[in-house]
């Protein structure tokens, strides 16, 4: 019997339960014990990819196995209809592989995409937390460094919004986006909300869930590209799943289906 090593932590309780149920629905024997040796047919499921999880993933992939990486979804309640979890093979937030975009799945979210903004004043810098997969981690001094670099390429006011996991937010993201001209991120999911609001994004990370809809150079901050966003949102829609879709096994079945 195939084994799924589900390394999702027990808290919050609902999170691990939905993953275990979904894996069992696909016929896996599920265990939380960290394996010393895995078989290619086994599945490893981890939350993000760093530390001991990354080392486990490296070993399993070296044996020809598949690793599913989970994280918080890009759209969450209460605004977008419930809790979602990001799922991809090998990595998350644009680093891994997942099914092709689905127009119906995106439209079902009911998200209003605003037109590209024609005006705005400040540049909003949104760092994320400095941990994650090797080669994709935000440098710990990134926020300070990027502000210094921005001051050399723009005269616009620069506002930094700390990650709420590091510093408690004093105002909603929507308020910081109000009258923003551009958002600059490493790979924060706030950039997705920025694109939805019609505020262009400059992404400094080598991978991000909507990187194809963002500028890659800080020098573009005053004249950012404004590409068609819909294909990128549709692609995102198949990289996140509801708890119910994971619990029934549907999300894993779609993710693991041969291309």
C-alpha positions, 0 to 999 in steps of 0.5 A: 500500500502506498504511504502518504507522509502528512507532515501538516502540524496538528494545530490548527486542528481543522487543517491537518484533519482535512489533509489526512481525510483527503489522502485516505480518500485516495487510498493512501495509508497516512502517517505523521511519522517522519520517514528515514527512507521513502519509496518512489510511490509514496507521497510526502505532504509538507507545509511550506518548504524549509528546514527539516521539511525541505531536507525531507522533500529533497531526499524523497525527490532524489528517490523519484518521489512526489512532494506536495507543498501546502500553504495558506491560499492566496484568497481567504475569508471573509472576502472570497468565500471561505478558507483556501489552501495553496497546493502544488508539487515541489513548491508553492507560490509559483515555485512548483507545478500544478494543473493548467488554469481553469476559467470556470474555477476562477469565475466561481470565486466571484472576484471583481477585478478593477481596471488598471489604475490611471493615477496614484501617488505612493509606492507601497512596499510589502515584504514577506517573512524571511523563510521558505525554500532555498533560493527563494527566501526573501533576504532579511534586509530586503525591505530596507535595501529596496527602499534605498534603491527605489529612492534612486529611481523614483520621486514618489513617496514610499510607504512600507507595510510590514508583514502582519506575521511580524508586526500587527497591522494598524490598518487594512491593506485596502487602505494602504492600496488607496491611491497607491501607484505601484506595489513592490513585493518580494513574493507576498500574496498582498501582490495578488490583491494589488493586481485585483485592485488594479495596482501594478506590481513589481516582483523581486523574487525569482518565482511568484504565483502571478509573476507573469503579470508583474514587472521584474525591475525596480526601474519600472516602478514609475512606468510599470507594465499593465498586462492582461491579468485574467490568464494569471488569475485563472492559473492561480485558481487551480493552485488553491483549493477549499478545505472541502475539496481537500477533504474529499480527495478531489484536490489531490486527485487533480494535482497528481493526475498525469499531464 
